[in-house]
Amino acid sequence: MKHIAALALLLLAPRFAEAQVERLVLGTGDNGWEYLAELMGGMWVVDGSLQPYELDPAVNIALGEKKGSSRADVFGNPWGGERGGTQNARLIPGQPEVLGDNGFVYTIDGDTTRSVAIVSGYYYYNLGWELPINRIRFFSPAEGRTQTDDRKRITPGLPLKNAYPKLYEVWAAIDGEHFKRGQFDLLLEQNLNQTTRIANARFPTQSLQFIFINFPELGVIAEVEFYGEGFVQKSQYLSKVIDIGEPVNFGRVIPHFNGFAKESIGSEPEPLAGNPISFSLETQTGRDDTPQAYSIYTELRTEREVSFAEWDKAPYDDYVRPGAQGPERPDVDNWSFWSVPQGASAGEGIEILSPDNRQYLKINFTMKSEDLFTYGRMDSLVVEYSPLLVDAIVGEVALQDEPQPRGRKTEVPLGEERIFTFDVRADFESEAKSGFDALRLQTPGRVQFIGLEMGDPLVAVEPDSIAEKRGELIVYFPSNRIAAADNRPLRLLFKTGVFSFNALFQGEIFVVEGEGQPQSIDPGDANAEVSTNSIEVLALSEKLDVLSALDVRSTVVTPNGDGRNDTFELAYSLLGVQASQVVFAIYDLRGRRVRTISADSRSEGRYVEEWDGRGERTGLVAPGLYLARLSVETDAGDFTHTRTIAVAY
């Protein structure tokens, strides 16, 4: 994978200030969409704005202008491919590829006179994106005669125009995972008696990406062509790394787009009333200019982290050899995971949920339309940000009566209200930072304020006011503002319960009278007398050490098929039980079950559970955090352990 160069946008982008809030405008001027793009999936730039591909029913999608030595599709994306089955598919978003039988690459080269002898009878096409397809056309050359192929299975000397396939099937796969496994569930067309040189497999227009054409009998073809009509209904834009210039607090992203409709390929677009285009946004923030971490192998066969430049110069080897390239992994130490997708209407601001105090930003958004003849046009995207309130701020949560829990994990009974502490410590490197005088804390449910403490040692302080809401506690203290000249540790005491297996107590600081953006609180060591260094609380039902000696190989899963960290493995011991029901399941952070891996009766012993990053029937899960929950039912009660897993690609 190539290095993602950060874009120094701070000086280039249109900016203007309103108090402390600054705005970065993407999609205009020097920061046009193509310049910023890492991926434009199913979309391109028309008159400076982003909009989905439009398919002309008379134009072959597979054939466009040549890109160097490679053929490209009509949208300018170069074709890739290899001989063989779909297990060799690369599945790079936006890049079409062809695989399969003898002469596979010639089926999309635009040469209608070149004959391709069908031997094994299979061709696979990844169109690069879901496109509204309704016709697939293939044919033999109009002139010339057959020649003996290398397997001597085709009779030479026959007119090519008569050597067309007499039988064919056209199938589609529902997604890339099924395509890679060679699993095609949707039959588009079957013809057991083709009687003309040109075959037109027609079917209702539908969004398709992965096609399989099967020729059960020998024959000759020249080209395979793909046709459709309308606009791509789901398109995606992924930005390169955007360099803001310095660590900042992020505010909102404001999309400016409009909806249009067209009756036909040549008609003028008409604005849509109400703008019924769906927009969804995710963000990712980081401390350095690449979301990836690189390594090379040492003499001891261990991994040493290096820069991309050093990694790129190292030789690649299928084996672990000193000096060779090591794995390329998501940089989970310096980059956040993608935020939860959020929807918005045109002109409506979306809060950036990714951590603040970061210099680098990536944006990923999708646009969806209701039907084939409506589409969205994205003119610009505005990113709001403001200077840091403090140079760094960390927080950690713990039970008031258990500041140093075993394993440094705060565990509470499910649904039982307890008193928690939330310690906060700010760092100032200069007097220039404004500080803060209010704190907002997100909680799992109903919350009750208990007290506010400041100083070293901590002493009770009366806040100016508080606001208790379901799932949120806001404490205001302008009379005791935290600033560089008066930087005191802070502790918030509150009462709440945890109602799922996992809860994150996320906080942010802000200035009551300020116009700048709040600053999110990072998990960390805010108080030496508290050992959690975390904002996570687990709700467990563990009573005895029935589940013992838990061992996790890696908490980061990258199911890319490269043999490295493709699975999450949890090893454990069962002690003192006979024929007890053991359940190993994966949940998302909202407590929804993603997949049950095993639910078996087991006796005491050592076991290993494994998860490959897939849902129950949904293929690979989205990147982010998940919970692995291992539970055992015994006569003495139920016992549970939970571990957090990070999934990244």
Secondary structure, DSSP 8 states (H G I E B T S, - for coil): ------EE-TTTS---EETTEEEEEESBTTB-HHHHEEEEETEEEETTEEEE-EE-TTS-TT----BTTB-B-TTS-B-EEEES-GGG----TT--EEEESTTGGGGGSS-TT--EEESS-EEEEEEEEEEEEEEEEEE--SS-B----TTS-S-TT-BGGG-S-S-EEEEEESSHHHHHTT---EEEEEES---SSEEEEEEEEEEEEEEEEE-SS-EEESEEEEEE-EE-SEEEEEE--EEEEEEEEEEEEEEEEEEEE-SSTTS--EE-TT---EEEEEEEEESSS-SEEEEEE-TTS-EEEE-HHHHHHS---SS--TTSB---EE-TTTB------EE--TT--EE--S-SSEEEEEEEEEEE-SSTTEEEEEEEEEEEEE--SSSEEEEEEEETTBSS-GGG-EEE-TT--EEEEEEEEEE-SSTTS--BSEEEEE-SS--EEEEEEETTTTEEE--SEEEEETTEEEEE-GGG-BBTTB---EEEEEEE---SSEEE--EEEE-TT--S--EE-EES---TT-----SEEEE----STTEEEEEES-SEE--SSSSSS-SEEEEEEE-S-SSEEEEEEEEETTS-EEEEEEEEEE-SEEEEEEE-SB-SSSSB--SEEEEEEEEEEETTEEEEEEEEEEE--
